[in-house]
């Protein structure tokens, strides 16, 4: 029989970023969340620049020679010459300066600056603890909100409230960012700590290969992690909170650097390391000797 149980969903899968993401989190966490001070600093600088460009009024030359005393002309001209040089300098550099400031301000909302600043303001560990307790209390009823409310209304409320808090933290991730050459941070790396797990090693000289149990553990992790990139983050959070993935722990990365370290670790899941390969045949075009890798992790659901 088909499973018609509704999928857990803490909200619409719309993607926001920058200020929009912060506004969503303010509502979900029911608290004020400030923008980084760097953002305010660049806003102030833009305002001051606008003031400079507006203060470019000088004395009209025709007005001066028709109304000002003749003996004041030289002093007035000297002042106007200095003001004109300053004005020309500002005018020449205004467009580039404003663009630079605007881009720098935007970057504060698309970098580690925003992620780290927001994480320092929220009690992520407290939300994880409350969410986990509620998810365990509700059990399978997390899939049916009405049954959840009937069974344990307080737990159902905590489950929904804290699920929404955690659900869109990934929107704080920069759309493009690199630390030590890593690629864009994986959304799952915000939420998941992966247990130490042996790598999949294939010894090409002895025929040694990883066992099925280790292979399936890698596959189970890969499948769980995949939920955080396919619009099923709500389900992924709930499964990990309920302990359905022994190698994964729900634990929010409090800095972008930490999330990127986890991203690097996730990249090793399901990747086979081949060792002791035969030296390459110079005329055969084979893979050189040494360490090489291949992707191979069996799906967690074994074929019957």
N, C-alpha and C positions, 0 to 999 in steps of 0.2 A: 504494500500500500504506500502511496506517495506520502511524503512528510509535508504536511501543510502548516507546520509550526512556523509562525512569523519570525523572521530573523531579528535579532536584537539590533536596535538602532537608536542612538542617543540624539539624533537630529539629522538634518539634511546634509548630504555630502558636498556642500558648496565649499570652495576653497577661498579663504580670505588670507590676506597678508598685511604686514605692517600695522598701521593704525587700526584698520578694520579687524585684524586678528586680536589686537589688544582690546578693542571695544567688545568683541564677542566674549573674551575671557573675563572681562570686568563683569559682564552680565552673568556668566556661568558661575563665577566664583563669588559673586555678590560682594565685591569689594573694589575699592579704587586701585587701579594699576597704573602707575605713572610711566611715562615714556623716559628713555634714557636722558640724563642731563646733557649729553652731547647733542641730542636733537634740539633741545631748548637753546643751547649755545649757538648753533648754526641758525636757528630762527631769529635770534637776537641780532646776529651779524647781518643777516639779510635785511632786517628792519633798519639797521644803522646805515647800510649801503643805500637803501631807498631814500633815507633822509639826506644823505650826501648828494644824491643826484637831483633832489628837489631844490637844494640850496645853491642854485647856480645863477641867481639873479644878480646882474651887475648894473652899473650906472649907464644909462643910454647916452652915447656920445653927443648926439644932437642936443639932448636936454642939457647936458653939461655946458656946452659952449654957448647956449642961449640963456641960461639962467644962473650958472655958478659964477662967482667972482673970478675975474681973469687971473688974479694972483694965486688962486687955489687950483688952477688947472694942472700944474705940474705934479702936485701932491696927489691929486685925484687920479691922474693918468698912471702914476707909479703904483698906486694901490690896485687900480683896475688891471694893470699889466700882470701883477702878481696873481690876482684872482683869476684872470683869464688863463694863465698858465696852469694853475691848479685845476680849473674847470675842464680845460682840454684834456689834462691827464686823467681825470675821473671819467670823462665821457669816452675816451679811447679804451679804457679798461673795464668799463661797467659791465658790458654784456658777458665777457669771459668770466669776470669775477662773480657775477650773479649765478652763472651756470655752474661754476665750481662749487660755490656754497650750496646750491640746490642739490647737486649730485652728492656732496658730502653728507648733507642732512638725510637724503634718501637712503644712503648706505647704512646709517645708524639703525634703520628699520629693516635691514636685510643683511644682518651680520651677527656675529657672536655678541655684539653690544646689546641688541634687543633681547636675544635669547637669555643671556646670563642675567640681565637686569630684571626681566620679568620673573624668572625662576627664583631670584633672591627675594621676591615679594610674596610668593605664595607658599602654602604649606602642602607641597606635593606629597610628602611622606604621609601626612595625616589623611589626605584624600585617598591614597592607595590603601591605607589600613582600613578606613571606613568602607571603601568600595569592596575590598576583599571579604571583610566580615559579612557584609550584606549579601554578596554573591554566594558565599558558602551557606548562609542561612536559607536563601531561596532555593538553592539547588537547581533542579530542572525547571522550576517555575519561572526562572529568569526569562524564559522564552514566551511566557504568557503573562502580560502585565496584570490582567484581571485576577488570574489565579494567584499571582504574587501578592497582590493587594489583599486578597481574601485570606491568604495564608499568614502573612506577616506584614501588615501595612507599614510599620516603622522601617523595617528592612527594605521594603520595596521603595520607599521614599529615599532612603539613603543610597540605595543602589542607583537610582535614576539621577539623583543630585550629584553624586560624586563621579558617576560615569560621564556626565556632561562636563564636569570640571577637567577630567583627564582626556577626554575624547579628542579635543582639537588643540592640544598642546603642540602637535606636530606643525601647526600653522606658523609657529614661531621660527621654524627652520628657514635659513636663507635659501633662496632659489638657486643661488650659485655661490659656493664658498669653498675654500681649500685650506687645509692645515696639513703641513708636511706631505703635500702631494695627494691627499685623499680626494675622492670624488665627493659629489653631493651626499650629505648625510642621509642615511636610510631612516625613514620614519619610525620603523620598529626599534631603532637604536635609542630612541627617546624613552621607550617604555620597558624594554626587556634587558635583563641581565642573563647572559648565557653561561651555564655551568661549564667548568673545565671539561673538555671532551677530547678524547684522543683523535688525532687526525687520521684520515683514511690513507694508509700507506701501502703501496704495492711494490714489493721487492722483485724487480724484474730478473734478478739473477737466481733466485731461489723459488720463485713461484709463490712467495708469501703474499697473502692478500688479507685485507681487513675482513672480519667476520660479519655475518648477516646482522647480528644484534647491533653492532656499531653502525653499520650501514643504515639500518632502519632508524636509529636515533638521529643520525644526521638528516635523514629524510623527514622525520617528524618535526624537527626544528625548522627546516626549510619551509614546510607547509604552514606551520604556525606563523612564521615571519611574513609569509606571503600575504596573509590576511590584512596586514597593515599597509598594503599598497593596492588593494583591490576594492576599496570602498567598504570593507567589512571590519574596520578597526574596532567597532563596538563588540562584535563577536570575539575578536582576537583578545581584547582586554579581559572579557568575561571568562574565556576558556583558561587563560593563564592564571587569573585570580582564583579560579576554582581548582587549580592544581592539575589540570588535564594535560599539561606538558611538563613532565618532571625536570627537564633540563632548562626550563625557563622560569624566571622570577620576575614579577611585576615590580619594577624599581625605576623611578623616573630619574633620568640623567639631569643633574642640576646645572651643568655647564655644557656648552656646545663642544668643547674639547673632549669631554667625557663621552658625549654621544658619538663623536667621530672616532674615538678609540673603539667603541662598540661596533661601529660600522665596519672598521677594518677586521674585527674579529668575526663578524657575520659573513664576510667575504670568504672566509676559510671553510665555512660549513658546506659540506657536500663536495668539496674539492679534493680530488685524489692526488696524492704526491707519489710519483713513480721514482724509485731509486735504483741505482746499480743497473742502468740500462747499458747495453753493449755500445762500444764506441761506434761512431758514425762511419759508414763506408764512404770514403772520399768520392767514389764514383757512383754511389747509389742514392745519394741525396737523403739519407736517413736522418732522423733526429739526433743531434749530438749527444754524447754521453753526459751523465749528470742528472740533476733533479729536474723533473718536468711535472706538469700537473694536467689533470683532466677533471671535468665535472661529472660526478656520478654519485647520486644518493638515491636509494630506492624510496619509493613512496611509503608512507607510514602504514597505509592500509594494504596488508599482504594479500596477494591474490589467493582465492580459495581453491 
